[in-house]
Amino acid sequence: MSNSHKAIFSPTDQRLWLLAWPLMLTNLTVPLLGLVDTAVLGHLDNPEYLGAVAVGANLFSILYWTFGFMRMGTTGLAAQAWGQQDSFAQVALLLRSLMLAVGIGLLLILFHQPLITLGLHLMNPSPAVAELAAEYASIRIWSAPAVLCQYTLVGWLIGTQYPRGPMVMLIIANGINIALDIFFVTVLGWNSRGVAMATVLAEYGATTIGFVIVLKRMPEGQKLTKELFGKISDYLRILQVNRFIMVRTIALLLVLAFFTAQGARQGDIILAANAVLITFLLVISNALDGFANAAEALIGEAIGKGSKDQFKTVFSSALRWSIWGALLLTVAFVLGGRWLISLLTDIEGVQLTAWKYLPWLWLLPFAAVWGFLLDGVFIGATRTREMQNTMLFSALVVFLPVWWLTTDWGNHGLWLSLISLMLARAASMGWLCWRYTRHDRWFQTH
């Protein structure tokens, strides 16, 4: 390796990339599924099917990612146990988190009817879209235990620095999902119902693969004992640590649901066009989250070891590569945005409307990258209260007032509000990060 190559790729850069590229590939398979859903339904004659899946998918984003702490919280705690080389803590965390995941998943199935009814009422789509979305949701809900177990398995694998596990899980599962999507919709003609069925089957497939991978990753010599299951207080502690992530996630997802609902109030064409553009937001977030997820694992390890030098070098490396990623995505959307929109839908009204709002998409990578990266830092350091507070500030003090002041701008005002939320998150989290670094608070007990 030449000296110039070594200068570009430090040992920390190399560790970051070894973790980041499988996670990036894993993350990109998630919006790829959304792209296929959108493309398959976007080429049908009726835009109501696309609108129904947009509404239904947003509903499940809220429902499932309310419990996203099963992924994020598990990563931070597992990474710190990994840094401390505590095999008992690693296995106990996994087992207890999986039991919580199954329990919460079964409760969601039990109470799904009022949850779905309330969600659709708040989103307020047109009657035709609402009926199709309700049918979609009544099928998707059966994946709840699998999805939450999957969050836990992925979080644990990232925290214990085995990113290829989630990659294998999700690439195989999403491959199955895409194949079933095309078969159920284009061959059997099941439309939005077929998309839901394909997703449920794929979620259980991913979870099964995840269990196999995790069993092979168990620390040597660690036997299954009664102590691993812990007491009620151990489960309450996991929930207590993660309650701030839960509130933060609910706030973020309510913002996205509000965005979808306001688009729906402007008509099915605006709803469908926003659905296409939001799909690209998922591509941006999942691509850049590769660096953030790698930072979670390495920052958590640094906290577990008590290594301030590792913390600083990991942060610097993750920041540098995140900025390059945001630049690459911006160039891609500026040069290829119209073509990508045409790829997803050939409904002329949806196409023309999405093109009209495309410039907002160009702004998204650099507006969002800072918040994504800092999420990774705060998760790795298990500073979850701060994540909650900055999100509440960004949503209540910035997003809603900006939306209110720009209601006359229609959909442009809606997009400005979303960009403002991301910039507010970046500013507030960045300020806290600067303060914690200056006053050496990252390694203090909290």
BELVENUR-V596158 format. One record per helix or strand. SS is the DSSP state (2 for helix, 1 for strand). FROM is the first residue (numbers start at 1). TO is the last residue. Records with the same first field share a line. If there is no record, write none. Layout:
BEGIN
SS=FROM-TO  FROM-TO
END
This chain:
BEGIN
2=3-8  11-42  47-65  69-83  87-110  112-123  127-159  163-187  191-216  226-229  232-265  268-305  308-344  348-356  358-380  384-405  407-409  411-438
END
